Amino acid sequence: AMRLLAATAPTALVAPSRFTLETVGRRFRRGMTVAAVPNAIPFPERPVELRDQVKTVAMVGRLTWWKGQHVFLEAFAAAFPDGPVRARLVGSALFGEESYESGLVEQAKRLGIEERVEFAGFSEDVATEFERADLLVHASVLADPLNTVVLEGMAAGLPVIATDAGGHTEYARDGREALLHRAGDPGDLARVLRRAASDAGLRHRIASGARERARGLTPEAVAQRMVALYRGMLSHSSG
């Protein structure tokens, strides 16, 4: 239904990523103006402070199965079976998914990491959560059209570990602005976690590259792209 609506109602189709445009299907957008314009994100004046050692690995987002917190916990337990490194899950369950949150608590106990996993709940201050973290993990088992938290972490100058599928990969490239892992694969995520935790230079490089890339995602930059799109359409229609 959404594809038919997109094919018949507008003269142009704007999506937050090329990945999202592809889900519409080429035949449904034939003959119309299409553009991938990302969601605007805040760009902090100063990046977060990067510490020499990884002590906190965070996930930020709603607690639900497709966000992959269960994948993260399994990977965390494999990457850091003991020691001081802690996992911090920021977010709460919504829409009757409290049983998933309870399952995560039980999973942490089963893995023997319950003392090192903090369920922080909902937070309105994401910037402070980024300051507390040394690594930010995205582990969705389904491809996100464009994961905002990944981009916000990049803009904050925080080293990001994300899946290799979804719209964010158009901005977060492996080894340049992020470290990518196979979606739904806790073993591969554990490998990347160990790599990131053991190499401070790597963390600094991807954080610097991410922040530079995120300059093109500010409200001002995104507004300019939208204005250019409208001007192009008006010029085409008047011609």
RODREN-363688 format. One line per field, with one value per residue (C-alpha): chain; residue in three letters; x, y, z. Coordinates in nm, 3 decimals, padded with zeros to 5 digits. Layout:
N
chaine = A / ...
residu = ALA / ...
u = X / ...
v = Y / ...
w = Z / ...
//
This chain:
239
chaine = A / A / A / A / A / A / A / A / A / A / A / A / A / A / A / A / A / A / A / A / A / A / A / A / A / A / A / A / A / A / A / A / A / A / A / A / A / A / A / A / A / A / A / A / A / A / A / A / A / A / A / A / A / A / A / A / A / A / A / A / A / A / A / A / A / A / A / A / A / A / A / A / A / A / A / A / A / A / A / A / A / A / A / A / A / A / A / A / A / A / A / A / A / A / A / A / A / A / A / A / A / A / A / A / A / A / A / A / A / A / A / A / A / A / A / A / A / A / A / A / A / A / A / A / A / A / A / A / A / A / A / A / A / A / A / A / A / A / A / A / A / A / A / A / A / A / A / A / A / A / A / A / A / A / A / A / A / A / A / A / A / A / A / A / A / A / A / A / A / A / A / A / A / A / A / A / A / A / A / A / A / A / A / A / A / A / A / A / A / A / A / A / A / A / A / A / A / A / A / A / A / A / A / A / A / A / A / A / A / A / A / A / A / A / A / A / A / A / A / A / A / A / A / A / A / A / A / A / A / A / A / A / A / A / A / A / A / A / A
residu = ALA / MET / ARG / LEU / LEU / ALA / ALA / THR / ALA / PRO / THR / ALA / LEU / VAL / ALA / PRO / SER / ARG / PHE / THR / LEU / GLU / THR / VAL / GLY / ARG / ARG / PHE / ARG / ARG / GLY / MET / THR / VAL / ALA / ALA / VAL / PRO / ASN / ALA / ILE / PRO / PHE / PRO / GLU / ARG / PRO / VAL / GLU / LEU / ARG / ASP / GLN / VAL / LYS / THR / VAL / ALA / MET / VAL / GLY / ARG / LEU / THR / TRP / TRP / LYS / GLY / GLN / HIS / VAL / PHE / LEU / GLU / ALA / PHE / ALA / ALA / ALA / PHE / PRO / ASP / GLY / PRO / VAL / ARG / ALA / ARG / LEU / VAL / GLY / SER / ALA / LEU / PHE / GLY / GLU / GLU / SER / TYR / GLU / SER / GLY / LEU / VAL / GLU / GLN / ALA / LYS / ARG / LEU / GLY / ILE / GLU / GLU / ARG / VAL / GLU / PHE / ALA / GLY / PHE / SER / GLU / ASP / VAL / ALA / THR / GLU / PHE / GLU / ARG / ALA / ASP / LEU / LEU / VAL / HIS / ALA / SER / VAL / LEU / ALA / ASP / PRO / LEU / ASN / THR / VAL / VAL / LEU / GLU / GLY / MET / ALA / ALA / GLY / LEU / PRO / VAL / ILE / ALA / THR / ASP / ALA / GLY / GLY / HIS / THR / GLU / TYR / ALA / ARG / ASP / GLY / ARG / GLU / ALA / LEU / LEU / HIS / ARG / ALA / GLY / ASP / PRO / GLY / ASP / LEU / ALA / ARG / VAL / LEU / ARG / ARG / ALA / ALA / SER / ASP / ALA / GLY / LEU / ARG / HIS / ARG / ILE / ALA / SER / GLY / ALA / ARG / GLU / ARG / ALA / ARG / GLY / LEU / THR / PRO / GLU / ALA / VAL / ALA / GLN / ARG / MET / VAL / ALA / LEU / TYR / ARG / GLY / MET / LEU / SER / HIS / SER / SER / GLY
u = 00.000 / 00.282 / 00.457 / 00.142 / 00.092 / 00.453 / 00.413 / 00.093 / 00.065 / 00.393 / 00.603 / 00.917 / 01.019 / 01.266 / 01.396 / 01.664 / 01.892 / 01.944 / 01.869 / 01.519 / 01.465 / 01.547 / 01.274 / 01.019 / 01.120 / 01.241 / 00.920 / 00.717 / 00.931 / 00.986 / 00.963 / 00.969 / 01.241 / 01.402 / 01.660 / 01.827 / 01.846 / 01.945 / 01.769 / 01.940 / 02.132 / 02.285 / 02.655 / 02.810 / 03.058 / 03.310 / 03.358 / 03.343 / 03.665 / 03.820 / 03.981 / 04.288 / 04.105 / 03.758 / 03.556 / 03.196 / 03.033 / 02.688 / 02.379 / 02.122 / 01.769 / 01.437 / 01.458 / 01.307 / 01.420 / 01.495 / 01.730 / 01.946 / 02.027 / 02.034 / 02.299 / 02.500 / 02.489 / 02.608 / 02.887 / 02.986 / 03.014 / 03.238 / 03.455 / 03.490 / 03.433 / 03.584 / 03.756 / 03.639 / 03.459 / 03.087 / 02.788 / 02.528 / 02.187 / 02.012 / 01.644 / 01.323 / 01.070 / 00.758 / 00.437 / 00.402 / 00.755 / 00.846 / 00.899 / 01.192 / 01.352 / 01.300 / 01.457 / 01.764 / 01.805 / 01.783 / 02.025 / 02.282 / 02.252 / 02.282 / 02.596 / 02.747 / 02.778 / 02.485 / 02.718 / 02.870 / 02.551 / 02.359 / 02.002 / 01.988 / 01.632 / 01.502 / 01.718 / 01.634 / 02.002 / 02.165 / 02.465 / 02.556 / 02.518 / 02.769 / 03.013 / 02.990 / 03.063 / 03.390 / 03.224 / 02.874 / 02.722 / 02.444 / 02.329 / 01.993 / 01.904 / 01.690 / 01.833 / 01.748 / 01.643 / 01.878 / 01.978 / 01.983 / 02.176 / 02.464 / 02.484 / 02.451 / 02.733 / 02.946 / 02.878 / 02.973 / 03.311 / 03.240 / 03.383 / 03.088 / 03.046 / 02.749 / 02.597 / 02.696 / 02.337 / 02.107 / 02.111 / 02.380 / 02.642 / 02.618 / 02.787 / 02.960 / 03.213 / 03.408 / 03.746 / 03.687 / 03.392 / 03.295 / 03.372 / 03.109 / 02.998 / 02.760 / 02.405 / 02.273 / 02.613 / 02.730 / 03.058 / 03.148 / 03.038 / 03.258 / 03.552 / 03.500 / 03.455 / 03.787 / 03.957 / 03.823 / 03.902 / 04.262 / 04.352 / 04.323 / 04.470 / 04.197 / 03.929 / 04.070 / 04.093 / 03.737 / 03.600 / 03.778 / 03.662 / 03.307 / 03.285 / 03.417 / 03.163 / 02.883 / 02.942 / 02.733 / 02.439 / 02.379 / 02.041 / 02.205 / 02.359 / 02.041 / 01.829 / 02.056 / 02.007 / 01.629 / 01.624 / 01.837 / 01.592 / 01.291 / 01.468 / 01.553 / 01.192 / 01.060 / 01.310 / 01.212 / 00.838 / 00.872 / 01.087
v = 00.000 / 00.240 / 00.165 / 00.242 / 00.564 / 00.667 / 00.593 / 00.790 / 01.077 / 01.275 / 01.421 / 01.356 / 01.100 / 01.182 / 00.909 / 00.921 / 00.679 / 00.503 / 00.180 / 00.310 / 00.419 / 00.069 / -00.076 / 00.130 / -00.048 / 00.105 / 00.044 / 00.229 / 00.542 / 00.546 / 00.895 / 01.088 / 01.286 / 01.081 / 01.185 / 01.040 / 01.313 / 01.199 / 01.298 / 01.597 / 01.531 / 01.763 / 01.833 / 01.901 / 02.185 / 01.955 / 01.580 / 01.344 / 01.265 / 00.940 / 00.744 / 00.524 / 00.214 / 00.082 / 00.059 / 00.107 / -00.034 / 00.111 / 00.048 / 00.328 / 00.259 / 00.097 / -00.253 / -00.479 / -00.800 / -00.650 / -00.395 / -00.692 / -00.629 / -01.008 / -01.033 / -00.764 / -00.937 / -01.267 / -01.091 / -00.887 / -01.201 / -01.363 / -01.055 / -00.967 / -01.285 / -01.114 / -00.792 / -00.435 / -00.364 / -00.296 / -00.303 / -00.027 / -00.067 / 00.268 / 00.248 / 00.085 / -00.161 / -00.023 / -00.158 / -00.454 / -00.584 / -00.592 / -00.967 / -00.903 / -00.678 / -00.946 / -01.197 / -00.976 / -00.966 / -01.345 / -01.377 / -01.164 / -01.391 / -01.703 / -01.565 / -01.479 / -01.107 / -00.968 / -00.777 / -00.599 / -00.516 / -00.201 / -00.152 / 00.226 / 00.269 / 00.558 / 00.870 / 01.210 / 01.312 / 01.107 / 01.342 / 01.253 / 00.884 / 00.926 / 01.093 / 00.794 / 00.542 / 00.433 / 00.236 / 00.267 / -00.052 / -00.092 / -00.454 / -00.454 / -00.791 / -00.617 / -00.353 / -00.001 / 00.253 / 00.499 / 00.450 / 00.792 / 00.680 / 00.560 / 00.900 / 01.088 / 00.882 / 00.962 / 01.335 / 01.313 / 01.167 / 00.836 / 00.514 / 00.327 / -00.044 / -00.107 / -00.377 / -00.409 / -00.364 / -00.063 / 00.302 / 00.400 / 00.210 / 00.488 / 00.714 / 00.472 / 00.277 / -00.007 / 00.101 / 00.465 / 00.601 / 00.287 / -00.080 / -00.307 / -00.657 / -00.909 / -00.845 / -01.107 / -01.271 / -01.244 / -01.415 / -01.153 / -00.872 / -01.018 / -01.019 / -00.652 / -00.560 / -00.721 / -00.547 / -00.206 / -00.248 / -00.351 / -00.068 / 00.289 / 00.427 / 00.260 / 00.404 / 00.753 / 00.718 / 00.600 / 00.855 / 01.137 / 01.015 / 00.974 / 01.326 / 01.471 / 01.274 / 01.384 / 01.750 / 01.683 / 01.569 / 01.886 / 02.065 / 02.340 / 02.095 / 01.890 / 02.206 / 02.318 / 01.985 / 02.007 / 02.366 / 02.261 / 01.978 / 02.212 / 02.465 / 02.196 / 02.077 / 02.432 / 02.501 / 02.183 / 02.252 / 02.614 / 02.502
w = 00.000 / 00.086 / -00.242 / -00.439 / -00.245 / -00.308 / -00.678 / -00.733 / -00.484 / -00.495 / -00.772 / -00.568 / -00.310 / -00.034 / 00.198 / 00.470 / 00.285 / -00.047 / 00.138 / 00.215 / -00.144 / -00.262 / -00.040 / -00.234 / -00.553 / -00.878 / -01.072 / -00.809 / -00.837 / -01.212 / -01.360 / -01.034 / -00.862 / -00.587 / -00.331 / -00.024 / 00.239 / 00.590 / 00.907 / 01.066 / 01.386 / 01.646 / 01.614 / 01.957 / 01.976 / 02.141 / 02.099 / 02.395 / 02.575 / 02.459 / 02.741 / 02.705 / 02.828 / 02.752 / 03.070 / 02.950 / 02.638 / 02.578 / 02.373 / 02.348 / 02.229 / 02.298 / 02.442 / 02.177 / 02.012 / 01.671 / 01.826 / 01.927 / 02.291 / 02.339 / 02.067 / 02.242 / 02.581 / 02.435 / 02.247 / 02.552 / 02.766 / 02.504 / 02.450 / 02.819 / 03.024 / 03.327 / 03.422 / 03.481 / 03.152 / 03.201 / 02.968 / 02.993 / 02.829 / 02.800 / 02.710 / 02.821 / 02.683 / 02.513 / 02.361 / 02.595 / 02.542 / 02.910 / 02.884 / 02.651 / 02.913 / 03.178 / 02.943 / 02.908 / 03.285 / 03.297 / 03.008 / 03.191 / 03.494 / 03.280 / 03.116 / 03.453 / 03.377 / 03.575 / 03.808 / 03.508 / 03.317 / 03.403 / 03.287 / 03.296 / 03.172 / 02.966 / 02.946 / 02.802 / 02.812 / 02.538 / 02.524 / 02.882 / 02.802 / 02.522 / 02.762 / 02.996 / 02.721 / 02.565 / 02.286 / 02.138 / 01.997 / 01.743 / 01.704 / 01.525 / 01.377 / 01.113 / 00.881 / 00.997 / 00.732 / 00.902 / 01.264 / 01.430 / 01.739 / 01.521 / 01.351 / 01.681 / 01.828 / 01.526 / 01.565 / 01.932 / 01.836 / 02.007 / 01.858 / 01.708 / 01.641 / 01.411 / 01.193 / 00.830 / 00.704 / 00.682 / 00.587 / 00.838 / 00.635 / 00.374 / 00.631 / 00.871 / 00.666 / 00.818 / 00.950 / 00.858 / 01.055 / 01.244 / 01.293 / 01.138 / 01.233 / 01.079 / 01.192 / 01.432 / 01.477 / 01.841 / 01.760 / 01.502 / 01.733 / 02.010 / 01.770 / 01.685 / 02.051 / 02.139 / 01.849 / 01.946 / 02.316 / 02.248 / 02.009 / 02.139 / 01.817 / 01.614 / 01.841 / 01.797 / 01.418 / 01.361 / 01.610 / 01.429 / 01.088 / 01.214 / 01.352 / 01.029 / 00.825 / 01.057 / 00.967 / 00.658 / 00.872 / 01.072 / 01.048 / 00.841 / 00.594 / 00.559 / 00.513 / 00.230 / 00.055 / 00.089 / -00.041 / -00.338 / -00.409 / -00.403 / -00.623 / -00.873 / -00.886 / -00.927 / -01.203 / -01.381 / -01.356 / -01.476 / -01.768
//
